[in-house]
């Protein structure tokens, strides 16, 4: 059975929804004084949804949304593996862009029941 673009499980629809939430997250960060440097920045198979800067603070942001609540709160899906991937991608970004002398943190922005929740400094960099 093939899915159509109107099917809730169709990848195109999921990408459009994901993009909409990332747009909202980026606007939220801009409203809080951040400049958006990158969107969907990739380091191989690893991706950072948003990279933003405010003064000397560089923030790597993971955006998660859940429309149904069937999989628990979206923040629960930022597990050890995801943290490791984000950390590795952030390290690669800093190296490639030759960035030093700034503070870095990892934020998570979630959308549950349509409500934006921001978790600044959500986790420390993975160290394994």
Rosetta constraint file for C-alpha pairs under 8 A:
AtomPair CA 3 CA 7 HARMONIC 5.91 0.50
AtomPair CA 3 CA 9 HARMONIC 7.35 0.50
AtomPair CA 3 CA 10 HARMONIC 5.79 0.50
AtomPair CA 4 CA 10 HARMONIC 6.26 0.50
AtomPair CA 5 CA 10 HARMONIC 5.58 0.50
AtomPair CA 5 CA 11 HARMONIC 7.70 0.50
AtomPair CA 5 CA 12 HARMONIC 6.14 0.50
AtomPair CA 5 CA 13 HARMONIC 5.86 0.50
AtomPair CA 6 CA 10 HARMONIC 7.13 0.50
AtomPair CA 6 CA 13 HARMONIC 6.79 0.50
AtomPair CA 7 CA 13 HARMONIC 7.39 0.50
AtomPair CA 8 CA 13 HARMONIC 6.60 0.50
AtomPair CA 8 CA 14 HARMONIC 7.17 0.50
AtomPair CA 9 CA 13 HARMONIC 7.32 0.50
AtomPair CA 9 CA 14 HARMONIC 6.84 0.50
AtomPair CA 10 CA 14 HARMONIC 6.33 0.50
AtomPair CA 11 CA 15 HARMONIC 6.05 0.50
AtomPair CA 12 CA 16 HARMONIC 6.25 0.50
AtomPair CA 13 CA 17 HARMONIC 6.21 0.50
AtomPair CA 14 CA 18 HARMONIC 6.01 0.50
AtomPair CA 15 CA 19 HARMONIC 5.99 0.50
AtomPair CA 16 CA 20 HARMONIC 6.21 0.50
AtomPair CA 17 CA 21 HARMONIC 6.43 0.50
AtomPair CA 18 CA 22 HARMONIC 6.20 0.50
AtomPair CA 18 CA 65 HARMONIC 7.48 0.50
AtomPair CA 19 CA 23 HARMONIC 6.07 0.50
AtomPair CA 20 CA 24 HARMONIC 6.36 0.50
AtomPair CA 21 CA 25 HARMONIC 6.16 0.50
AtomPair CA 21 CA 63 HARMONIC 7.48 0.50
AtomPair CA 21 CA 65 HARMONIC 7.26 0.50
AtomPair CA 21 CA 111 HARMONIC 7.47 0.50
AtomPair CA 22 CA 26 HARMONIC 6.09 0.50
AtomPair CA 22 CA 49 HARMONIC 7.29 0.50
AtomPair CA 22 CA 50 HARMONIC 7.79 0.50
AtomPair CA 22 CA 63 HARMONIC 6.35 0.50
AtomPair CA 23 CA 27 HARMONIC 6.25 0.50
AtomPair CA 24 CA 28 HARMONIC 6.17 0.50
AtomPair CA 25 CA 29 HARMONIC 6.29 0.50
AtomPair CA 25 CA 63 HARMONIC 7.30 0.50
AtomPair CA 25 CA 109 HARMONIC 6.72 0.50
AtomPair CA 25 CA 116 HARMONIC 7.84 0.50
AtomPair CA 26 CA 30 HARMONIC 6.20 0.50
AtomPair CA 26 CA 36 HARMONIC 6.93 0.50
AtomPair CA 26 CA 50 HARMONIC 7.23 0.50
AtomPair CA 27 CA 31 HARMONIC 6.11 0.50
AtomPair CA 28 CA 32 HARMONIC 6.47 0.50
AtomPair CA 29 CA 33 HARMONIC 6.60 0.50
AtomPair CA 29 CA 34 HARMONIC 5.38 0.50
AtomPair CA 29 CA 35 HARMONIC 7.65 0.50
AtomPair CA 29 CA 36 HARMONIC 7.85 0.50
AtomPair CA 29 CA 52 HARMONIC 7.73 0.50
AtomPair CA 30 CA 34 HARMONIC 4.68 0.50
AtomPair CA 30 CA 35 HARMONIC 5.96 0.50
AtomPair CA 30 CA 36 HARMONIC 7.14 0.50
AtomPair CA 33 CA 54 HARMONIC 6.25 0.50
AtomPair CA 34 CA 52 HARMONIC 5.89 0.50
AtomPair CA 34 CA 53 HARMONIC 5.27 0.50
AtomPair CA 34 CA 54 HARMONIC 4.67 0.50
AtomPair CA 35 CA 52 HARMONIC 5.44 0.50
AtomPair CA 35 CA 53 HARMONIC 5.23 0.50
AtomPair CA 35 CA 54 HARMONIC 6.32 0.50
AtomPair CA 36 CA 50 HARMONIC 7.14 0.50
AtomPair CA 36 CA 51 HARMONIC 6.15 0.50
AtomPair CA 36 CA 52 HARMONIC 4.39 0.50
AtomPair CA 36 CA 53 HARMONIC 6.55 0.50
AtomPair CA 37 CA 50 HARMONIC 7.67 0.50
AtomPair CA 37 CA 51 HARMONIC 5.53 0.50
AtomPair CA 37 CA 52 HARMONIC 5.25 0.50
AtomPair CA 37 CA 53 HARMONIC 6.90 0.50
AtomPair CA 38 CA 50 HARMONIC 5.72 0.50
AtomPair CA 38 CA 51 HARMONIC 5.01 0.50
AtomPair CA 38 CA 52 HARMONIC 6.97 0.50
AtomPair CA 39 CA 48 HARMONIC 7.38 0.50
AtomPair CA 39 CA 49 HARMONIC 5.56 0.50
AtomPair CA 39 CA 50 HARMONIC 4.65 0.50
AtomPair CA 39 CA 51 HARMONIC 6.51 0.50
AtomPair CA 40 CA 47 HARMONIC 6.04 0.50
AtomPair CA 40 CA 48 HARMONIC 5.47 0.50
AtomPair CA 40 CA 49 HARMONIC 4.37 0.50
AtomPair CA 40 CA 50 HARMONIC 6.09 0.50
AtomPair CA 41 CA 47 HARMONIC 5.53 0.50
AtomPair CA 41 CA 48 HARMONIC 5.25 0.50
AtomPair CA 41 CA 49 HARMONIC 6.54 0.50
AtomPair CA 41 CA 50 HARMONIC 7.26 0.50
AtomPair CA 41 CA 51 HARMONIC 7.75 0.50
AtomPair CA 42 CA 46 HARMONIC 5.68 0.50
AtomPair CA 42 CA 47 HARMONIC 4.38 0.50
AtomPair CA 42 CA 48 HARMONIC 6.49 0.50
AtomPair CA 42 CA 89 HARMONIC 7.27 0.50
AtomPair CA 43 CA 47 HARMONIC 6.18 0.50
AtomPair CA 43 CA 89 HARMONIC 5.52 0.50
AtomPair CA 43 CA 92 HARMONIC 6.81 0.50
AtomPair CA 43 CA 93 HARMONIC 7.61 0.50
AtomPair CA 46 CA 85 HARMONIC 5.86 0.50
AtomPair CA 46 CA 86 HARMONIC 7.01 0.50
AtomPair CA 46 CA 88 HARMONIC 7.93 0.50
AtomPair CA 46 CA 89 HARMONIC 6.02 0.50
AtomPair CA 47 CA 85 HARMONIC 7.74 0.50
AtomPair CA 47 CA 86 HARMONIC 6.98 0.50
AtomPair CA 47 CA 89 HARMONIC 6.62 0.50
AtomPair CA 48 CA 60 HARMONIC 6.60 0.50
AtomPair CA 48 CA 61 HARMONIC 6.55 0.50
AtomPair CA 48 CA 62 HARMONIC 6.38 0.50
AtomPair CA 48 CA 86 HARMONIC 6.32 0.50
AtomPair CA 48 CA 89 HARMONIC 6.90 0.50
AtomPair CA 48 CA 90 HARMONIC 7.63 0.50
AtomPair CA 49 CA 60 HARMONIC 7.73 0.50
AtomPair CA 49 CA 61 HARMONIC 5.96 0.50
AtomPair CA 49 CA 62 HARMONIC 5.43 0.50
AtomPair CA 49 CA 63 HARMONIC 6.36 0.50
AtomPair CA 50 CA 60 HARMONIC 6.10 0.50
AtomPair CA 50 CA 61 HARMONIC 5.02 0.50
AtomPair CA 50 CA 62 HARMONIC 6.84 0.50
AtomPair CA 50 CA 63 HARMONIC 7.96 0.50
AtomPair CA 51 CA 58 HARMONIC 7.19 0.50
AtomPair CA 51 CA 59 HARMONIC 5.70 0.50
AtomPair CA 51 CA 60 HARMONIC 4.75 0.50
AtomPair CA 51 CA 61 HARMONIC 6.13 0.50
AtomPair CA 52 CA 58 HARMONIC 5.86 0.50
AtomPair CA 52 CA 59 HARMONIC 5.18 0.50
AtomPair CA 52 CA 60 HARMONIC 6.68 0.50
AtomPair CA 52 CA 61 HARMONIC 7.80 0.50
AtomPair CA 53 CA 57 HARMONIC 5.59 0.50
AtomPair CA 53 CA 58 HARMONIC 4.54 0.50
AtomPair CA 53 CA 59 HARMONIC 6.11 0.50
AtomPair CA 54 CA 58 HARMONIC 6.71 0.50
AtomPair CA 56 CA 101 HARMONIC 7.78 0.50
AtomPair CA 56 CA 102 HARMONIC 4.93 0.50
AtomPair CA 56 CA 103 HARMONIC 6.14 0.50
AtomPair CA 57 CA 102 HARMONIC 5.83 0.50
AtomPair CA 57 CA 103 HARMONIC 4.80 0.50
AtomPair CA 57 CA 104 HARMONIC 5.77 0.50
AtomPair CA 57 CA 105 HARMONIC 7.65 0.50
AtomPair CA 58 CA 102 HARMONIC 6.75 0.50
AtomPair CA 58 CA 103 HARMONIC 6.07 0.50
AtomPair CA 58 CA 104 HARMONIC 4.75 0.50
AtomPair CA 58 CA 105 HARMONIC 6.57 0.50
AtomPair CA 59 CA 104 HARMONIC 5.70 0.50
AtomPair CA 59 CA 105 HARMONIC 5.06 0.50
AtomPair CA 59 CA 106 HARMONIC 5.74 0.50
AtomPair CA 59 CA 107 HARMONIC 6.68 0.50
AtomPair CA 60 CA 86 HARMONIC 7.83 0.50
AtomPair CA 60 CA 90 HARMONIC 6.95 0.50
AtomPair CA 60 CA 104 HARMONIC 7.65 0.50
AtomPair CA 60 CA 105 HARMONIC 6.38 0.50
AtomPair CA 60 CA 106 HARMONIC 4.92 0.50
AtomPair CA 60 CA 107 HARMONIC 6.18 0.50
AtomPair CA 61 CA 106 HARMONIC 5.89 0.50
AtomPair CA 61 CA 107 HARMONIC 4.77 0.50
AtomPair CA 61 CA 108 HARMONIC 5.51 0.50
AtomPair CA 61 CA 109 HARMONIC 7.03 0.50
AtomPair CA 62 CA 106 HARMONIC 7.83 0.50
AtomPair CA 62 CA 107 HARMONIC 6.45 0.50
AtomPair CA 62 CA 108 HARMONIC 4.85 0.50
AtomPair CA 62 CA 109 HARMONIC 6.29 0.50
AtomPair CA 63 CA 108 HARMONIC 5.92 0.50
AtomPair CA 63 CA 109 HARMONIC 4.87 0.50
AtomPair CA 63 CA 110 HARMONIC 5.71 0.50
AtomPair CA 64 CA 74 HARMONIC 5.43 0.50
AtomPair CA 64 CA 75 HARMONIC 6.78 0.50
AtomPair CA 64 CA 77 HARMONIC 7.85 0.50
AtomPair CA 64 CA 108 HARMONIC 7.57 0.50
AtomPair CA 64 CA 109 HARMONIC 6.41 0.50
AtomPair CA 64 CA 110 HARMONIC 4.74 0.50
AtomPair CA 64 CA 111 HARMONIC 6.40 0.50
AtomPair CA 65 CA 74 HARMONIC 5.54 0.50
AtomPair CA 65 CA 110 HARMONIC 5.44 0.50
AtomPair CA 65 CA 111 HARMONIC 4.49 0.50
AtomPair CA 65 CA 112 HARMONIC 6.04 0.50
AtomPair CA 66 CA 70 HARMONIC 7.90 0.50
AtomPair CA 66 CA 71 HARMONIC 7.53 0.50
AtomPair CA 66 CA 73 HARMONIC 7.19 0.50
AtomPair CA 66 CA 74 HARMONIC 5.82 0.50
AtomPair CA 66 CA 111 HARMONIC 6.41 0.50
AtomPair CA 66 CA 112 HARMONIC 5.54 0.50
AtomPair CA 66 CA 113 HARMONIC 7.37 0.50
AtomPair CA 67 CA 112 HARMONIC 6.73 0.50
AtomPair CA 67 CA 113 HARMONIC 6.42 0.50
AtomPair CA 67 CA 114 HARMONIC 7.47 0.50
AtomPair CA 68 CA 113 HARMONIC 7.66 0.50
AtomPair CA 69 CA 73 HARMONIC 6.58 0.50
AtomPair CA 69 CA 112 HARMONIC 7.35 0.50
AtomPair CA 69 CA 113 HARMONIC 7.75 0.50
AtomPair CA 72 CA 76 HARMONIC 6.88 0.50
AtomPair CA 73 CA 77 HARMONIC 7.62 0.50
AtomPair CA 73 CA 112 HARMONIC 6.71 0.50
AtomPair CA 74 CA 78 HARMONIC 7.66 0.50
AtomPair CA 74 CA 110 HARMONIC 6.04 0.50
AtomPair CA 74 CA 111 HARMONIC 7.12 0.50
AtomPair CA 74 CA 112 HARMONIC 6.79 0.50
AtomPair CA 75 CA 108 HARMONIC 7.28 0.50
AtomPair CA 75 CA 110 HARMONIC 6.34 0.50
AtomPair CA 78 CA 82 HARMONIC 5.58 0.50
AtomPair CA 78 CA 83 HARMONIC 6.56 0.50
AtomPair CA 79 CA 83 HARMONIC 6.16 0.50
AtomPair CA 80 CA 84 HARMONIC 6.18 0.50
AtomPair CA 81 CA 85 HARMONIC 6.27 0.50
AtomPair CA 82 CA 86 HARMONIC 6.10 0.50
AtomPair CA 83 CA 87 HARMONIC 6.04 0.50
AtomPair CA 83 CA 123 HARMONIC 7.76 0.50
AtomPair CA 83 CA 125 HARMONIC 7.30 0.50
AtomPair CA 83 CA 126 HARMONIC 6.36 0.50
AtomPair CA 84 CA 88 HARMONIC 6.14 0.50
AtomPair CA 84 CA 125 HARMONIC 7.51 0.50
AtomPair CA 84 CA 126 HARMONIC 5.25 0.50
AtomPair CA 85 CA 89 HARMONIC 6.09 0.50
AtomPair CA 86 CA 90 HARMONIC 6.02 0.50
AtomPair CA 87 CA 91 HARMONIC 6.20 0.50
AtomPair CA 87 CA 125 HARMONIC 5.52 0.50
AtomPair CA 87 CA 126 HARMONIC 6.01 0.50
AtomPair CA 88 CA 92 HARMONIC 6.24 0.50
AtomPair CA 89 CA 93 HARMONIC 6.13 0.50
AtomPair CA 90 CA 94 HARMONIC 6.24 0.50
AtomPair CA 91 CA 95 HARMONIC 6.29 0.50
AtomPair CA 92 CA 96 HARMONIC 5.99 0.50
AtomPair CA 93 CA 97 HARMONIC 5.94 0.50
AtomPair CA 94 CA 98 HARMONIC 5.64 0.50
AtomPair CA 94 CA 99 HARMONIC 4.98 0.50
AtomPair CA 94 CA 100 HARMONIC 7.18 0.50
AtomPair CA 95 CA 99 HARMONIC 6.61 0.50
AtomPair CA 105 CA 120 HARMONIC 7.78 0.50
AtomPair CA 105 CA 121 HARMONIC 5.44 0.50
AtomPair CA 105 CA 124 HARMONIC 7.49 0.50
AtomPair CA 106 CA 120 HARMONIC 6.90 0.50
AtomPair CA 106 CA 121 HARMONIC 5.12 0.50
AtomPair CA 106 CA 122 HARMONIC 5.87 0.50
AtomPair CA 106 CA 123 HARMONIC 6.23 0.50
AtomPair CA 106 CA 124 HARMONIC 7.17 0.50
AtomPair CA 106 CA 125 HARMONIC 7.69 0.50
AtomPair CA 107 CA 118 HARMONIC 7.31 0.50
AtomPair CA 107 CA 119 HARMONIC 5.56 0.50
AtomPair CA 107 CA 120 HARMONIC 4.53 0.50
AtomPair CA 107 CA 121 HARMONIC 5.11 0.50
AtomPair CA 107 CA 122 HARMONIC 5.14 0.50
AtomPair CA 107 CA 123 HARMONIC 7.57 0.50
AtomPair CA 108 CA 118 HARMONIC 6.09 0.50
AtomPair CA 108 CA 119 HARMONIC 5.07 0.50
AtomPair CA 108 CA 120 HARMONIC 6.60 0.50
AtomPair CA 108 CA 121 HARMONIC 7.93 0.50
AtomPair CA 108 CA 122 HARMONIC 6.13 0.50
AtomPair CA 109 CA 116 HARMONIC 6.82 0.50
AtomPair CA 109 CA 117 HARMONIC 5.64 0.50
AtomPair CA 109 CA 118 HARMONIC 4.56 0.50
AtomPair CA 109 CA 119 HARMONIC 6.10 0.50
AtomPair CA 110 CA 115 HARMONIC 7.82 0.50
AtomPair CA 110 CA 116 HARMONIC 5.68 0.50
AtomPair CA 110 CA 117 HARMONIC 5.18 0.50
AtomPair CA 110 CA 118 HARMONIC 6.57 0.50
AtomPair CA 111 CA 115 HARMONIC 5.14 0.50
AtomPair CA 111 CA 116 HARMONIC 4.69 0.50
AtomPair CA 111 CA 117 HARMONIC 6.32 0.50
AtomPair CA 112 CA 116 HARMONIC 6.98 0.50
AtomPair CA 112 CA 117 HARMONIC 7.93 0.50
